Amino acid sequence: MERSSEEFGRSVDKAITATTPVTMREQLGDREMECSTHGAYQSAGARYMGRREIWTPCPACEEKRLANERQAEAQKKADAARRELEYQIGEAAIPPRFIGRTLDNFNAITPEQQSALRIARDFVQDFEANAKRGNSLIFSGLPGTGKSHLATAMLQALMPKHCGLYTTCMGVIRTVRGTWRKDSERSEQQVLNLFAEVPLLVLDEIGVQYGTDGEQTILFDVLDRRYRDMKPSIFLTNQDKKGFKEFIGERTFDRLTETSRWVPFDWASYRPQARKEAA
């Protein structure tokens, strides 16, 4: 015979009332226990669900376990940060010669060298403000004076929080040329967008004569877009102001110098000394 829902409910209530209540957690007090490594210690115990007993472990062993966990977690984070940095360095296309160059190992002895280093440090320290204002730097000096060292050191100092890209003017031209092939996976516009939109662009070898007027126009388009979009850049050139202006044109020069600080590298090349030390 089937029971009504009301009778079933009364049966359940009766069964629940008749069940002996079970304490979820019952304190068992303290007792002395022996650790094979650290000897005697006081352990606190508790019984769960009326069955399972758990006693606290040796405090010294527990502290060591927690310390190992903290160390493992710190190492895990450090490894992740290193992998992210290596990835960003790869994405930034920093030449192998300049990987690991830092602001600290830039050879700044003379007042002029110290001034260039100070400007670089300030730019990195205030990068977010500089990025909002679209501020840029122009490093001008003869080959071997440390322009690339300082620029790539700045790029690496900003990682992994900020990403950037190192390239030469010829690199821009060659990359764009590559899109003209029928089998290219990227369009010319995609490549131009990359150079124009990257958060920080280090553009080396400005002033080297190359290519057709059309190829130079590609370069100037990148410079113009970064100016209009207020994107910070670090420009490297072997030219003085006059030669730099003649190469990029008065209009582009006026635009760049409006938001860029000219940093002269007016000292002798480091390379003879480096060759002497390597000999």
Secondary structure, 3 states (H helix, E strand, C coil): CCCCHHHHHHHHHHHHHHCCCCCCEEEEEEEEEEECCCEEEEEEEEEECCCEEEECCCHHHHHHHHHHHHHHHHHHHHHHHHHHHHHHHHHHCCCHHHCCCCCCCCCCCCHHHHHHHHHHHHHHHCHHHHHHHCCEEEEEECCCCCHHHHHHHHHHHCCCCCCCEEEEHHHHHHHHHHCCCCCCCCCHHHHHHHHHHCCCEEEEEECCCCCCHHHHHHHHHHHHHHHHCCCCEEEEECCCHHHHHHHHCHHHHHHHHHHEEEEEECCCCCHHHHHHHHC
